[in-house]
Amino acid sequence: MTEQDAYAGLQVYYGDIHNHCNLSYGSGSLADAFHNARLQLDFASVTLHGHWDDMPRDDPRLGYLVDYHRQGFERARVAWADYLRATDAAEIDGRFVTFPSFEWHSMRYGDHCIYFRDVATPEIFHVAHIEELRERLRRHPHPSWLIPHHIGYKQGFRGINWDQFTSELSPVVEIMSFHGASEHSGAAPEYRHAMGPRDHQSTAQYALAQGHVFGFIASSDHHSAHPGHYGYGQVAVWAPQLSRAAIWQAISQRRCYAITGDRIALQFALNAAPMGAALPFAPERQIEVSLEAASAIDYVEVLHNNRVVQRESLHTRAADFSAPVNVRLELGWGELETLTDWEVDLRVEGGELLGVEPHLRGHDIGIPVIDDRTPCVLSRLDYDGGNRLRLRTQTPRNASVTSSSTQAVTLRIAGDLASQIRGTVNGLEVRLPLADIADGARSFYTSGFVSPSFVFHRAQPLAERRHAFTLNHASSGAEREWYYVRVRLRNGHWAWSSPIWIEGRANS
């Protein structure tokens, strides 16, 4: 990917800073959660459910909901000190960063996650009003964030209250999680949770049009100790190094963006300033966009004041092996009621395995429960930069024909049409020349019809996964304006850059 001047000296890192385990309500241990996080993330926070002052206690239909929240909050209170120590101990210098956090629920103000840069002396705040919560954070001796979550629900039903929003402690807003996307009321993926549909006046685009300033992040909100659960949302940041201080600074400066699952290294600059910047008035704006994705790009859009001003569409191109190709192995399917264990041992012959990107999922649960019994380590990945990959994982059958419970890994391969993927998948011999998947996928069954199966997807050339362009745009608006970039991949995954703002002519 062509490096823009605005991102010189920066690297992209991927994380999930909102997810849960059984320390409040959910399943899987904190140790499970950090094991799973390290498989496919650079940084993570495992969030405890902390407080909900205005629970609907008087509604007899919701007694079960009140009960499991109360139990979860008490577990979090008891576990908090040990949780802080374990969170600190899980950090690996230069390789994996952790932050402590808890979730504060509210019908009136919407749910928020509270993050601390340091593990020293943070606490769970049991307060009723958001301004009281802000005041407690202002007085706290260490830097903190107050980040709104699943904002798209209707105000009063745990959706955001934009009238009470300020960017003082909230540099970013979580616009994507397993609840769905809340960029706008028609964004994909849709809201399908029992909590209800989206409301336009709770969305990110609505708030931007009201003059609010905030960056975009995503995180999974997964409840089974699996940060980074594929497809539920991650946050990507541009930082000079992988450290608490650097990741914290990047998010605080809105130098970050939201993705649904597939990694997308996205650079977006306006007049040589990176995403998240707030610039003085200038009528002429030079916009630079460059990206490289794990899978083929469908289109890239530049939005100005929530309106698309440029769309770049990419089309399937002839197989080109002069640059590395990406090959995705996906495992699952079948109609077995029990979990399927997978043992994958692969190598590349006549070429080089340059890297591996996992796309791993945890258990999906419906109503959150407190579960101390279910183990939630589903996968183990062994890849040290050599030419061999080993993966142990599990899959259930797909819950429906429109949902996926598969596990996957993408292999980045330098080679040619004669290069081969060799090895075994659950004891079945694999001998697959790249020529066989240059035009389309090849599928395999483990033991006959409706048995668990696997597929090597089409080898995707770099030309389909990388794109860059420059756009010159002019405006002389009197009020502050904003731009952001939206990316769609052909497999339905998305990225949303944090906006860049330009002050209005009237305030120049």
C-alpha positions, 0 to 999 in steps of 0.5 A: 500500500502506498504510504501517505505523508499523513501516516509516515512513521505509523503502523496499523494495529487491530483491536476489540475493546468491548467484549465480555466473559463470565466475570460479570454475565457471559461465559468463558474465563478472563484467561480464555478471553485473553488467549482468544484475543492474542490469536488475532488482535494487537490490543484488547479490553475485556469489559465487565458489566458494571452498573445500571441505575434505571433498570426496568424493575417494575416491569414483570415481563423483565424479571429475568433481565433484572436478575441476571444483571444484578448477579452480573454486577455483583460478580464484577464488584467482587472480581474487580481487583483480581480483574485489574491484576490479570488485565495488567499481567496479560499485556506482552510488551511490544506484542499485545496491549490491554486496557481495563474497562466496565460498561455503564448501562442507561435507558435515559442516556444510552450505554457507555463503556468506561476505559482507563489508560492505566490499571492503577486505582480505577474503580466501577462508578455506581452513579445515576446520571451521565454528568455525575459519571463525567465528573467522577472521571474528571477527578480520576487521577488517570486518563479515561474515556466514556465511549457510547455503545450501540448508539442506534437504538431509540433514545430512552431504550438504551440508545444514545441521547445526543442532547447529553453528548460531549466529546470531552471524554468521548473522542470516539463512538462505537458505531458497529458491534454484534448489534449491527451498524449505526452509521445511518438507519439503513446501514449494513449489517442491520440491527436484529437484536431483541432490543429493537430496530435503529432510529435515525435520530440515534445514528452517527450521521444524524449526530454529525449533522447536528455538529457533534465531533467524534471518531468511529470505532467498532468492537464485538460486544461478544459475551463468550470470552472471544474478543475479535469474534469475526464479523462482529466488529473491530477497531483499527488504529494508526500508531507509531508503536504497539504500546498502551500510550500509543494506542491510547493517543491514537484513539484520543486523536481519532486516528482510528476507524471501524471495521466489521471483520476482514482487516482493511489497512485504510489511509484517508487524508485531507490536505495532508492531515490524517483521519480525525483531524479538525482543520481550519477553513480552506475552500480547496480540499485534496483528498487522498485514499489508499487501502489494502484489504484481506479480500477483494474490494467492491467499492470505496466511497468518499462522503462529504456532509453525509453525501457520497461525492466519489465512488470508486468501484473495482471489478474482478481482474485476471489472475495475476501472480506477480504479487502475493495472492490471498487464499482463504480456507473456511471450515464448518457446515454439516448438520451435526448437533455436536461441535466438529473438531478441526485439525489443519496442517498446511504448507506451501510448496513452490512458493512462500507463505508470507503471512496468516490472518485468522478469522475466528469466532467464539460461541454465540449465545442468546440471552446472556447467562452466567456460565462458569462451566463452558470452556471458550478456547475454541482455537489454537494457531501455530504460525511463526513466520515460516512456510507451515500453518497449523490450526486446531479449532471447532465449529458448530453447524450454522444456526440458520441458512443466513448465519455463519458459524464457520472458522477461517484463515487467510494465507498470503502466498507468494508464488505462481500457478504451479505453487501448491498448498499441501498438507491435511485437513482432518486427516484428508490429504490436500494437494491444491495447485494455485491454478485450481483456485485461480478462477474460483473456489474448491470445496471438500467434504469430510465424510459424505453428504451433509458432513462437515466440509471445507473450502479453499476460496478463489486466490485473490490477487493484490490488484483486487485488494489494493486501491488508491486515488486522489480527489480534489473537492471544493466547498465554501460552506459557512458552517463546519463540514466533514468528510469520511471514507466508507469501504465495502468488500465483495464478501460484505465486510465494511470499514468506516474511517473517522471523519476529518472536519474543516471549519466553516468560512464564517468562522475562519 
